[in-house]
Amino acid sequence: MQKMEAVGKWDVYEVVLDGPQNGNPFTDVDLSAVFTCGTKRVTVTGFYNGNGNYVVRFMPDTTGVWRFRTRSNRRQLSGHTGSLRCISPARGNHGPVRVAQQYHFAYADGTPFIPVGTTAYAWIHQSKALIETTFKTLAKSPFNKIRMCTFPKDYDFNKNEPWEFPYDKKADGTFDFTRFNPVFFNRLESYIRRLGVMGIQADMILLHPYDRWGFSNMGKDADDRYLAYITARLAAFHNVWWSMANEFDFMRAKKREEWDRFCSVVRKNDPYRHLLSIHNGMPQDMYEHDKPWISHVSLQWQEEDPGFVRTLRDKYGKPVVVDECGYEGSINHGWGNLTPQELNHKCWSFVIQGGHAACHGETYYRNDEILWWAKGGPLHGKSPARMAFMRKTLERCAWPMGPSPVVGSWDFKAVGSDRAGDYLLYFGRKQPAFRDVNLPKGKRFRAEVIDTWNMTVTKLPGRYRGWCRILLPARPWIVLRLKTV
């Protein structure tokens, strides 16, 4: 029996065992453990970590003494017992993010989570020096979520060969999809731990179509084996989200019903029920988000009308996270040359419509082809500062906030309200010199003009009630905030 260890709530506890190395431990050996605390019972899948080491990772979510017993089809791995004492969580660890208030998110301890995310698809596949630059950039950024791929990516501005892969190679140089590379996964996990300390959610893109190595078409058994293995390895980290795919509809070799099976494999091996989504390529090729294993809508939406966000919110009754709406940059692709003003405008439009803006990305053309959206590195654009201002503004609202028909009219629908009854009216590209509003009876309001581009807040004099006229600065990118007195 192992010595009892104190582990913080929502931290990672590991059971490490020595076991067989003969044959193929990745396919021949089954390992799991059952953890119990009072009436709670959690079954956790283990994995082979190379060099004869087998690991079961567990994330306790209840304080007190947890006991475990291992199970395996190999005698030397079965029947091991032990215990741990779960204590209060470490400072800054609020637990996994969950859906809250139907359309929103909160950490397991109830702390609200407003996703302000970015995308750097293949940053973990770059040089160690560039990876460290990415961490330094993230530390200074407003981002609390990052979309990132397990597999390397083959696409414009991302043609370099990774220096390490998730699989071992055969003698002929091809990948052996029955043998994982634990060195790669241990390195990936070290990055996820660092992101967790920084307060950043790792939105893991498990599959994608941009591939020249064969990872997008490994076959049924290999696909399922990979999904089970990576879930067993990463599920115990509190800051992990699952994204089944980036642009699943572009993976032509996968049949529609296969995605249901993929989701079931992840769910089977994730006892903690981390958030799980699936990202679309074309707006007409949406996945059936009403299925119970989908926690939220992960949306690619590059059209002009942000109202579709509210339509999906109402249709599925789930949070809508706009993970991709185009990128601030200057490359040749239409989705990769938005002005920072346009990206900032989209973010505010999505939020006011009841969605979540986690859609930052940067694609400024550079001779060295180090573009944030592809490889991470430094940031050069102007939208991150505006997203920091947006996040600060939203976090000062009385959570949660959602779309509101109040004080709007037929020609103006960009209105949000929070739990305190305050209102945010976003005018976008328009530049009114004043706005007539009809405020709820029996209430008085103060007014502020929030300039989302210049990042200023100007308090207007006086109090407002009933039908009234509010003077505005006649410039674009303005939010009028009405606060109850």
C-alpha positions as CSV (number, residue, x, y, z in Angstrom):
1,M,0.0,0.0,0.0
2,Q,1.3,3.4,-1.0
3,K,1.9,6.2,1.6
4,M,-1.0,8.7,1.9
5,E,-0.3,11.9,0.1
6,A,-2.0,15.3,0.4
7,V,-3.3,16.5,-2.9
8,G,-5.1,19.8,-3.6
9,K,-8.7,19.7,-4.8
10,W,-8.7,19.7,-8.6
11,D,-5.0,18.9,-8.7
12,V,-3.4,15.9,-10.3
13,Y,-2.6,12.7,-8.3
14,E,-0.6,9.9,-10.0
15,V,-0.4,6.2,-9.4
16,V,2.8,5.0,-11.1
17,L,3.5,1.3,-11.4
18,D,6.1,-0.8,-13.0
19,G,4.8,-3.3,-15.5
20,P,5.6,-5.4,-18.6
21,Q,7.6,-4.0,-21.6
22,N,7.3,-7.0,-23.8
23,G,5.0,-7.1,-26.8
24,N,3.1,-3.9,-27.3
25,P,2.1,-2.4,-24.0
26,F,0.0,0.3,-25.8
27,T,-2.4,-2.4,-27.2
28,D,-1.8,-5.5,-25.0
29,V,-2.3,-4.0,-21.5
30,D,-5.5,-2.7,-19.9
31,L,-5.2,-0.6,-16.7
32,S,-7.7,1.3,-14.7
33,A,-8.3,2.2,-11.1
34,V,-11.4,2.8,-9.0
35,F,-11.2,5.8,-6.6
36,T,-13.7,6.1,-3.7
37,C,-14.5,8.7,-1.2
38,G,-17.6,8.0,1.0
39,T,-20.3,7.2,-1.5
40,K,-18.4,8.8,-4.5
41,R,-16.9,6.3,-6.9
42,V,-14.8,7.3,-9.9
43,T,-13.3,4.9,-12.4
44,V,-10.1,6.2,-14.2
45,T,-8.4,4.7,-17.2
46,G,-4.6,4.3,-17.0
47,F,-2.0,4.5,-19.8
48,Y,1.5,3.3,-20.7
49,N,4.1,6.0,-20.3
50,G,7.1,4.1,-21.7
51,N,10.1,2.4,-20.1
52,G,7.9,-0.1,-18.2
53,N,6.0,2.7,-16.4
54,Y,2.2,2.7,-16.2
55,V,0.3,5.7,-14.9
56,V,-3.2,6.3,-13.6
57,R,-4.0,10.1,-13.2
58,F,-6.8,11.2,-10.9
59,M,-8.3,14.7,-10.2
60,P,-10.1,14.7,-6.8
61,D,-13.0,17.0,-6.6
62,T,-14.1,16.4,-3.0
63,T,-12.0,17.0,0.1
64,G,-11.4,14.1,2.4
65,V,-9.7,10.7,2.1
66,W,-9.9,8.9,-1.3
67,R,-8.9,5.2,-1.6
68,F,-8.1,3.3,-4.8
69,R,-7.6,-0.1,-6.2
70,T,-6.1,-0.9,-9.6
71,R,-7.5,-3.3,-12.2
72,S,-5.6,-4.8,-15.1
73,N,-5.3,-7.8,-17.4
74,R,-1.7,-8.1,-16.1
75,R,-1.3,-9.5,-12.6
76,Q,1.6,-7.3,-11.7
77,L,-0.5,-4.2,-12.3
78,S,-3.8,-5.4,-10.7
79,G,-4.8,-5.1,-7.1
80,H,-2.6,-2.2,-6.1
81,T,-4.2,-0.1,-3.3
82,G,-3.5,3.2,-1.7
83,S,-5.1,6.4,-0.5
84,L,-4.7,10.1,-0.7
85,R,-6.1,13.0,1.3
86,C,-7.7,15.7,-0.8
87,I,-7.2,19.1,0.8
88,S,-8.3,22.7,-0.2
89,P,-7.3,23.7,-3.7
90,A,-4.2,25.6,-4.5
91,R,-4.5,29.3,-4.8
92,G,-5.8,30.2,-8.3
93,N,-7.2,26.7,-9.0
94,H,-11.0,27.1,-9.3
95,G,-11.5,23.7,-10.8
96,P,-12.7,22.7,-14.3
97,V,-14.9,25.1,-16.3
98,R,-18.5,24.0,-16.5
99,V,-21.6,25.3,-18.3
100,A,-23.5,27.6,-15.9
101,Q,-26.8,29.5,-16.1
102,Q,-27.5,27.5,-19.3
103,Y,-25.8,29.9,-21.7
104,H,-22.6,30.8,-19.7
105,F,-19.6,29.3,-18.0
106,A,-18.2,29.1,-14.5
107,Y,-15.5,27.2,-12.7
108,A,-16.4,24.3,-10.5
109,D,-16.2,26.5,-7.4
110,G,-18.8,28.9,-8.9
111,T,-16.4,31.6,-10.1
112,P,-17.6,33.1,-13.4
113,F,-15.6,32.3,-16.5
114,I,-15.9,34.7,-19.5
115,P,-13.9,33.1,-22.4
116,V,-11.6,35.5,-24.2
117,G,-9.6,33.2,-26.3
118,T,-7.0,32.9,-29.0
119,T,-5.9,30.4,-31.6
120,A,-2.4,29.2,-32.2
121,Y,-2.9,25.9,-33.9
122,A,0.6,24.3,-34.0
123,W,2.5,26.3,-31.4
124,I,3.6,23.2,-29.5
125,H,5.2,21.8,-32.7
126,Q,7.7,24.7,-33.0
127,S,11.3,25.1,-31.6
128,K,11.8,25.3,-27.9
129,A,12.8,28.9,-28.2
130,L,9.7,29.9,-30.1
131,I,7.5,28.0,-27.6
132,E,9.1,30.0,-24.8
133,T,8.3,33.2,-26.7
134,T,4.7,32.0,-26.9
135,F,4.5,31.5,-23.2
136,K,5.9,35.0,-22.6
137,T,3.4,36.5,-25.0
138,L,0.5,34.6,-23.3
139,A,1.6,35.8,-19.9
140,K,1.1,39.4,-21.0
141,S,-2.1,38.8,-22.9
142,P,-5.8,38.9,-21.9
143,F,-6.4,35.4,-23.1
144,N,-7.8,32.8,-20.8
145,K,-8.3,30.1,-23.4
146,I,-6.1,28.9,-26.3
147,R,-7.2,26.6,-29.2
148,M,-4.3,24.2,-30.0
149,C,-3.8,21.0,-31.9
150,T,-2.3,17.7,-30.8
151,F,-1.2,16.8,-34.3
152,P,1.0,19.1,-36.4
153,K,-0.5,21.1,-39.1
154,D,0.2,21.3,-42.8
155,Y,-1.0,24.6,-44.3
156,D,0.1,27.9,-45.6
157,F,2.8,29.5,-43.4
158,N,3.1,26.2,-41.5
159,K,5.2,23.9,-43.7
160,N,8.1,23.3,-41.3
161,E,8.6,19.7,-40.1
162,P,8.0,19.2,-36.4
163,W,10.9,18.0,-34.4
164,E,8.8,15.5,-32.5
165,F,5.6,13.5,-33.2
166,P,2.9,11.8,-31.1
167,Y,3.9,8.4,-32.6
168,D,7.0,6.3,-33.0
169,K,8.2,5.5,-36.5
170,K,8.7,2.1,-38.0
171,A,12.0,1.0,-39.7
172,D,10.7,2.2,-43.0
173,G,10.1,5.7,-41.7
174,T,6.3,5.6,-41.6
175,F,4.4,6.1,-38.3
176,D,3.4,3.1,-36.2
177,F,-0.2,4.1,-35.1
178,T,-0.1,1.3,-32.5
179,R,2.8,2.9,-30.6
180,F,2.6,6.3,-29.0
181,N,5.6,8.5,-28.2
182,P,5.5,9.2,-24.5
183,V,8.3,11.8,-24.8
184,F,5.9,14.0,-27.0
185,F,3.0,13.6,-24.6
186,N,5.0,14.3,-21.5
187,R,6.2,17.5,-23.1
188,L,2.6,18.4,-24.1
189,E,1.5,17.8,-20.5
190,S,4.2,20.1,-19.2
191,Y,2.8,22.9,-21.4
192,I,-0.8,22.2,-20.2
193,R,0.4,22.5,-16.6
194,R,2.1,25.8,-17.3
195,L,-1.1,27.1,-19.0
196,G,-3.1,26.0,-15.9
197,V,-0.8,28.0,-13.6
198,M,-1.3,31.0,-15.9
199,G,-5.1,30.6,-15.7
200,I,-5.4,29.6,-19.3
201,Q,-7.7,26.8,-20.6
202,A,-6.2,24.4,-23.1
203,D,-8.9,23.8,-25.8
204,M,-7.4,20.7,-27.3
205,I,-8.2,20.2,-31.0
206,L,-8.1,16.4,-31.2
207,L,-8.4,16.0,-35.0
208,H,-8.1,18.2,-38.1
209,P,-7.9,17.9,-41.9
210,Y,-4.6,19.8,-42.5
211,D,-2.3,16.9,-42.7
212,R,0.5,15.4,-44.8
213,W,1.6,12.6,-42.3
214,G,-1.5,10.4,-42.2
215,F,-2.9,11.5,-38.8
216,S,-6.3,12.6,-40.3
217,N,-6.9,9.1,-41.8
218,M,-5.5,6.5,-39.5
219,G,-8.5,4.2,-39.6
220,K,-11.1,3.3,-37.1
221,D,-9.0,1.3,-34.6
222,A,-6.2,3.8,-34.6
223,D,-8.6,6.8,-34.2
224,D,-10.3,5.2,-31.2
225,R,-7.0,4.1,-29.7
226,Y,-5.6,7.7,-30.0
227,L,-8.7,9.3,-28.5
228,A,-8.8,6.9,-25.6
229,Y,-5.0,7.4,-24.9
230,I,-5.0,11.2,-25.0
231,T,-8.1,11.4,-22.9
232,A,-6.6,9.1,-20.3
233,R,-3.5,11.2,-20.2
234,L,-5.1,14.7,-20.1
235,A,-8.4,14.3,-18.4
236,A,-7.0,14.8,-14.9
237,F,-5.8,18.4,-15.8
238,H,-8.4,20.9,-14.6
239,N,-7.8,23.3,-17.5
240,V,-8.5,21.0,-20.4
241,W,-11.4,21.4,-22.9
242,W,-12.0,18.9,-25.7
243,S,-12.6,20.1,-29.3
244,M,-13.3,17.0,-31.3
245,A,-12.1,18.7,-34.5
246,N,-11.2,21.9,-36.2
247,E,-13.5,22.1,-39.2
248,F,-14.8,18.6,-38.9
249,D,-16.8,18.9,-42.1
250,F,-13.6,19.3,-44.1
251,M,-12.4,15.8,-43.0
252,R,-14.0,14.1,-45.9
253,A,-12.7,10.6,-45.0
254,K,-14.8,10.7,-41.8
255,K,-18.4,9.7,-42.0
256,R,-21.0,11.8,-40.2
257,E,-21.8,9.1,-37.7
258,E,-18.2,8.5,-36.8
259,W,-18.1,11.8,-34.9
260,D,-20.7,10.4,-32.5
261,R,-18.4,7.4,-31.9
262,F,-15.4,9.7,-31.3
263,C,-17.3,11.7,-28.8
264,S,-18.4,8.5,-27.0
265,V,-14.7,7.4,-26.7
266,V,-13.7,10.6,-25.1
267,R,-16.7,10.6,-22.8
268,K,-15.9,7.0,-21.7
269,N,-12.4,7.9,-20.8
270,D,-13.1,11.2,-19.1
271,P,-14.8,10.7,-15.8
272,Y,-14.7,14.5,-15.1
273,R,-16.9,15.5,-18.0
274,H,-14.7,18.3,-19.3
275,L,-16.4,20.7,-21.8
276,L,-16.7,19.1,-25.3
277,S,-17.4,20.7,-28.6
278,I,-16.9,20.2,-32.3
279,H,-15.9,23.0,-34.7
280,N,-17.4,23.6,-38.2
281,G,-15.8,24.7,-41.4
282,M,-18.9,26.0,-43.3
283,P,-21.9,27.6,-41.7
284,Q,-24.2,25.2,-43.4
285,D,-22.4,22.2,-42.1
286,M,-23.1,22.5,-38.4
287,Y,-22.9,19.5,-36.2
288,E,-26.0,18.4,-34.3
289,H,-25.2,20.4,-31.1
290,D,-28.4,19.2,-29.4
291,K,-26.7,15.9,-28.7
292,P,-26.2,15.4,-25.0
293,W,-22.4,14.9,-25.1
294,I,-21.9,18.4,-26.7
295,S,-21.5,21.0,-23.9
296,H,-21.5,24.1,-26.1
297,V,-21.5,25.3,-29.6
298,S,-18.0,26.0,-31.0
299,L,-18.7,28.2,-33.9
300,Q,-16.8,29.3,-37.0
301,W,-18.8,32.3,-38.3
302,Q,-17.3,34.8,-40.7
303,E,-20.5,36.3,-42.0
304,E,-21.5,39.9,-41.5
305,D,-24.7,39.2,-39.5
306,P,-23.8,38.3,-35.9
307,G,-27.5,37.5,-35.2
308,F,-26.8,33.9,-36.1
309,V,-25.1,33.6,-32.7
310,R,-28.4,34.4,-31.0
311,T,-30.3,32.0,-33.3
312,L,-28.0,29.1,-32.4
313,R,-28.2,30.1,-28.7
314,D,-32.0,29.9,-28.8
315,K,-32.0,26.7,-31.0
316,Y,-29.7,24.6,-28.9
317,G,-30.2,26.1,-25.4
318,K,-26.4,26.0,-24.9
319,P,-23.5,28.5,-24.8
320,V,-22.3,29.7,-28.1
321,V,-18.6,30.3,-28.3
322,V,-17.4,32.0,-31.5
323,D,-13.9,30.4,-31.8
324,E,-13.2,31.7,-35.2
325,C,-14.6,34.7,-37.1
326,G,-11.5,35.6,-39.2
327,Y,-8.2,37.0,-38.0
328,E,-6.5,40.3,-37.6
329,G,-3.8,40.3,-40.2
330,S,-2.6,40.9,-43.8
331,I,-2.2,37.6,-45.5
332,N,-3.9,36.8,-48.9
333,H,-6.8,34.8,-47.5
334,G,-10.0,36.7,-47.0
335,W,-10.4,35.4,-43.4
336,G,-6.8,36.4,-42.6
337,N,-6.8,40.2,-43.3
338,L,-9.3,41.7,-40.9
339,T,-8.5,45.1,-39.5
340,P,-8.1,45.2,-35.7
341,Q,-11.2,47.5,-35.7
342,E,-13.2,44.8,-37.5
343,L,-12.1,42.0,-35.2
344,N,-12.9,44.2,-32.1
345,H,-16.3,45.0,-33.6
346,K,-17.1,41.3,-34.1
347,C,-16.1,40.4,-30.6
348,W,-18.5,43.0,-29.1
349,S,-21.3,42.0,-31.5
350,F,-21.1,38.4,-30.5
351,V,-21.1,39.2,-26.8
352,I,-24.1,41.6,-27.1
353,Q,-26.0,38.9,-29.0
354,G,-25.5,36.5,-26.1
355,G,-22.5,34.6,-27.4
356,H,-18.9,34.4,-26.2
357,A,-16.0,36.0,-28.1
358,A,-13.0,33.7,-27.9
359,C,-12.1,34.4,-31.5
360,H,-8.8,36.2,-31.4
361,G,-6.1,35.2,-33.9
362,E,-3.4,37.1,-35.8
363,T,-2.1,36.5,-39.3
364,Y,0.1,39.5,-40.3
365,Y,2.4,38.5,-43.2
366,R,6.0,38.1,-42.2
367,N,9.0,37.0,-44.2
368,D,10.0,34.5,-41.4
369,E,6.4,33.0,-41.6
370,I,6.0,33.1,-37.8
371,L,2.4,34.0,-37.7
372,W,0.7,33.7,-34.3
373,W,-2.4,31.8,-35.6
374,A,-0.1,29.1,-36.9
375,K,3.0,29.0,-34.7
376,G,2.6,31.3,-31.8
377,G,5.5,33.6,-31.0
378,P,5.1,37.3,-30.6
379,L,2.0,39.4,-31.3
380,H,2.1,42.5,-33.4
381,G,-1.6,43.5,-33.7
382,K,-3.8,46.0,-31.9
383,S,-6.8,43.8,-31.1
384,P,-5.4,42.0,-28.0
385,A,-5.4,45.3,-26.0
386,R,-9.0,45.9,-27.0
387,M,-9.9,42.3,-26.0
388,A,-8.3,43.0,-22.6
389,F,-10.5,46.1,-22.3
390,M,-13.5,44.1,-23.3
391,R,-12.8,41.3,-20.8
392,K,-12.3,43.9,-18.0
393,T,-15.6,45.6,-18.9
394,L,-17.5,42.3,-19.0
395,E,-16.0,41.1,-15.7
396,R,-17.3,44.3,-14.0
397,C,-20.8,43.5,-15.1
398,A,-23.1,41.6,-12.8
399,W,-22.7,38.1,-14.3
400,P,-24.3,36.6,-16.2
401,M,-25.1,38.9,-19.1
402,G,-27.3,38.1,-22.1
403,P,-29.3,39.7,-24.9
404,S,-32.2,41.9,-23.9
405,P,-35.1,43.3,-25.9
406,V,-35.6,46.1,-23.3
407,V,-34.7,49.7,-24.4
408,G,-34.1,48.4,-27.9
409,S,-36.3,49.0,-31.0
410,W,-37.0,47.7,-34.4
411,D,-33.8,49.3,-35.8
412,F,-31.5,48.4,-33.0
413,K,-31.1,45.0,-31.4
414,A,-27.6,45.1,-30.0
415,V,-28.6,45.3,-26.4
416,G,-27.3,43.2,-23.5
417,S,-28.4,43.2,-19.9
418,D,-26.8,41.7,-16.7
419,R,-28.2,40.3,-13.5
420,A,-28.3,43.8,-11.9
421,G,-30.5,45.1,-14.6
422,D,-27.9,47.3,-16.2
423,Y,-27.8,47.6,-20.0
424,L,-25.1,47.7,-22.7
425,L,-26.1,49.1,-26.1
426,Y,-23.5,48.6,-28.8
427,F,-23.6,50.8,-31.9
428,G,-20.8,49.1,-33.9
429,R,-19.9,51.0,-37.1
430,K,-22.7,53.5,-36.6
431,Q,-22.1,56.9,-35.1
432,P,-25.2,58.4,-33.7
433,A,-25.0,61.8,-32.0
434,F,-27.9,60.8,-29.7
435,R,-30.2,58.0,-29.0
436,D,-33.8,58.0,-27.7
437,V,-34.5,55.2,-25.3
438,N,-37.5,54.1,-23.3
439,L,-36.2,52.9,-19.9
440,P,-38.2,50.6,-17.6
441,K,-40.7,52.3,-15.4
442,G,-39.8,53.0,-11.8
443,K,-36.1,52.9,-12.4
444,R,-33.4,55.5,-12.7
445,F,-30.1,55.1,-14.5
446,R,-26.7,56.6,-14.8
447,A,-25.0,56.6,-18.3
448,E,-21.5,55.9,-19.4
449,V,-20.0,56.0,-22.9
450,I,-17.6,53.1,-23.4
451,D,-15.3,53.6,-26.4
452,T,-14.3,50.1,-27.3
453,W,-11.5,51.2,-29.6
454,N,-9.9,54.0,-27.6
455,M,-10.6,52.0,-24.5
456,T,-12.1,54.9,-22.5
457,V,-15.1,55.2,-20.2
458,T,-16.8,58.6,-19.9
459,K,-19.5,59.2,-17.4
460,L,-22.4,61.3,-18.6
461,P,-23.9,63.9,-16.2
462,G,-27.4,63.5,-14.7
463,R,-29.8,60.7,-14.3
464,Y,-32.1,59.1,-16.8
465,R,-35.6,57.6,-16.6
466,G,-38.6,56.8,-18.8
467,W,-38.5,58.1,-22.4
468,C,-35.4,60.1,-22.7
469,R,-32.7,61.3,-25.0
470,I,-29.0,60.5,-24.4
471,L,-26.3,62.5,-26.2
472,L,-23.5,60.4,-27.8
473,P,-20.1,61.3,-29.3
474,A,-21.0,60.6,-33.0
475,R,-18.2,58.2,-33.6
476,P,-18.1,54.4,-34.2
477,W,-17.3,51.5,-31.8
478,I,-19.3,53.0,-28.9
479,V,-21.2,51.2,-26.1
480,L,-23.7,53.0,-24.0
481,R,-23.9,51.6,-20.6
482,L,-27.0,52.3,-18.5
483,K,-26.5,51.5,-14.8
484,T,-29.3,51.4,-12.3
485,V,-29.2,53.9,-9.5
